[in-house]
Amino acid sequence: MARRAGCRWKILADHPACSGFPAVSHVPEPAGDIGVNGMETLRILYVEDDRRAAGEIQDLAAAHGDTLVWEDTGAGGLLRAGMESFDVIILDRMLGDLDGLTILRRLRESGVGTPVLMLSALGRTSDRAEGLDAGADDYLAKPFEAEELMARLRALHRRSAGRAHSAVILYGAFECHVKARTAFRQNRHLSLSPREFELFRYFMENAGEVVTREMLLRDVWNMSFDPQTNVVDVNVGRMRRKLEEGFAGPALETIWGTGYRLLDGR
């Protein structure tokens, strides 16, 4: 992760220190505003006992126009998650007082349905499964790419708000008709295979964000491991040619060493 240049803390509404397991009550989800690059801004709770790590994510969130609330204890994070409204929660698994799995279970048992992305240095398949079974919506092993973290947070928020499953997804000159399984650019039909359509839909659901090969393997191919083949690049290449054939501008940007970003196609 890139080093931060100056830390801009936005620690909001400090509460008194609490002991034991705080009571948790569910609150309505907030509605985001429109921020950088036309993307909806998020209100994020980050539960992390490492001050430096929290500062790096704070700067990253600020660069995207998001608001990040930091809690440095598990008890404080549990209380804050139950008492205030957030779009997404970033939860470190290994905390000093309460571990992330305990916090997750307490939140879900109390009816808090805010999407949770768990961060951890424990990245084995069994560790990921344990986090997801405890109630996490996504699990990201350290170290990670900063832009992938933000892309995952926005994808979680879109899914929780139901927008990812709308009948039609629009982005720039592109249209994705989910139920009809048809794709268009500048009102021209794009003839995509079933796999290419799934890829196109995934890029539309993450429009403007960096999509990594690992994300595509996990969410499009349903693989939790890298098969060490070029299956992603080959299929993305085929889809890309169909999205760009007959048009002046590119459809995808290749982020070397990371993945791809869907452009607006105008």
N, C-alpha and C positions, 0 to 999 in steps of 0.2 A: 504494500500500500504506500502511496506517496506520502512523504513527510508533510506535516502541516506547517504553514507559514503564518504564525501568529494565531492565537486561540481566541475565538469570539464566543464566550459562554452566554447561553441564554437559559439559565436555570430558573424556571418559572414557579411561582407560588410555593415557596419552601414551606414544608410542614414540620412540626416537632418530631424528634426521633421517637420511634415506637419500638416496643419490645414484643417478642413472641410472634404469633401469627395474627396479623391484622384482619379485621373483618373486611369482606369484599362485597360491594354491591354493583350491579350492572348499570351502566349509563348509556344513553344513545350514542351512536357513532356520529362524529362530526362530518360536515360537508366541506370539502376542500375548495380552495380558491384556485385561480389560474395563475401560474407562475412562469418560470423560465421555459422558453421554447413552446409556449402554449400548453404545457403540461400542468395537470392539476397538482397543486401543492399539498403536502401532507403534514399532519401533526404527528410526530413520532415520539414514542417513549423508548429510551435506551437505558437498560438496566445493566450496568457494567462497573466493576470495582477498580478498573484500571483507568486512571485519570488521563493518561496520554492517549490511550485508545479512544476514550470518549471524546477527547479534543479533536482527533482526526476525523471521526464520524460527524462531529458537530460542524466542522468546516466543510465537509462534503455536502451535508444537508443544506447548509447556508448557500452553497454555490448553486444548488438546485432550487432555491427559493423556499425550502421547507423549514419548518420549526421543529427543533429537537429539544426534548425535555430529558435531562439526564438524572438518573438516580444511581448512587454508588453503593447501595445495599439492596439485598433481596427483599427485606421487609419493607423498605421504602418504596421499591418498585411495585410490590404487590399491592400496597395501599394506594399508590398513585393510579395504578391500572384500574382499580375498582372504583375510585372516586372521581376520575376525570375522563374526558372523551379523547380518544386517540384513533387515528386511522390505522396505524400499524404499531407493533411493539417489536423492538429488537431486544432479545434476551440472551445474555451470556450464560452458558451452562454452568460454569464453575465460579461460584461466588463465595465470599467469605462466611456469610451467615446462613443464608438459605441457598440450596442449589437450584439451578434453573428448572429441573424436572419437578421439584416440589412446588415451585411457584406456578408452573404450568398447570399442574393438577388442581391446585387450589383455585386458580382462575376459572378453569373449565367447570369444576364442581360448583362454583358460585354463579355460573351462568354468563360469565364474561366471554363474549365471542369475538373480541378484537383479534384480527389476524396476528400471529406471532411467528417471527423468524428467529430461530435459535442459532447462535454463533458458538462454536466450540473448537478447541484444538483437537478434540476427539473426533476423528473423521472416518473411522471404520464403518462398514455397513451396519454392524450391530449397534453402534453408537447412534447412527442416523435413525435406525428403526426405533430405538428406544425413545429418542426425542419426539419422533412423529407419533408414536403410540401414546406418549404422555399428553399430546394435544397440540404440538407445534404444527403450523401450516407449511413451514419450509425449514430446511436445516442447511446451514452453510458452514463448511469446515474452514478453519484458519490454516494458512494465510489465504486471503481471497482478493479478488480484484474489486476496487472501489465501485466501478461502474456496474459490475454485476450485482453488487449488493443493492444499489439504488434501483436497478431494473427489477430485481426480485421483489422489492418492497412495493413498487408500483403495480406489478402483476398481482400481488396478493391483495392490494387494495381494490383493483378492478374486479377481481373475482368475488370479493366479499360484497361489493356493491352491485353485482349482477350485470355489470356492463359488458364483461367479456363474453356473455352468452346472449347478447341482444341479437335480434333478427338480422340487422345490418350493421357492420362496423365500417366507419368512414375515416379515412386519413388522407389528406391531400387529394390527389387525383385517383386514389384507389378506393374500391368498394369491395367488401367481403360479405356476401349474402350467406349467412351461416346455415339456415335451414335448407335453402335451395342448393347450397354448396357450389356457388358460382362466384367468379371473380371478375372485376372490371378495372380498367385503367382509362381514364378520360372517356368513360362511357363505352369503351370497346371491350368486348368479351375476351377473357383470357382462358384458353383451353388448357386446363391443368389436370394432371392425373390425381387420383385420390391422395397419394402421399404428398404431392406438390401442393394440393389445396390445404392439407393439414399444416404444412410449413407456412404457406401464405397466411392462413388464419393466425398462426402463432406470432408471426411477425406483425400482423395487424393489431393483435392484442397487446403487443409490446412496441407499438409504433414510436419511432424516434429514439428508442433505447437500444443499448448494445445487447445483443443476444449472443451468448457464448455457445460453443459447440456442446459443452456439458449440459447447458439448459435444454438444447434441442434433443440430445440423447435421452435426457430424463423425461421431458414432457411430450415429445412427439414420438420417440421410439420406445418410451417406457423402459429405458435401460438405466440401471443405477451404477453402471461401470462403463469404462471406455473400452470398446471392443478392439481398439488399435487398428481400425480400418478408416478409409476415407469416405465412408457411407454418407456422412453429413455433407462434406464438401461436394460430392458428386450430385446429390439430390438438390442441394441449394443452387449449384451451378445450372442444373436443368431448369429449375424454377426461375432463376434469374434471367436466363435467355428468353423465356416466354414472357416475362414481365417487361423486358426491354426491347424485344423485337418490334421494329416499326416505329419506335419512339426516339426522340432526340436525346432525352436526358436519361441518366442511370436510375435504376430502381433500388439498388442495394449498394451500401458502402462496406468494403471489407476492412475490418479492424485487424491488422496483421497480428498474429499470435493470440488473438482473443476470440473473434467471431465476426458478426455482421450487424449492420444497422439499416433498417428500412428507411428510405428517403421518401419525400412526399410525392414524387413522380410528376411534378408539374413542369 
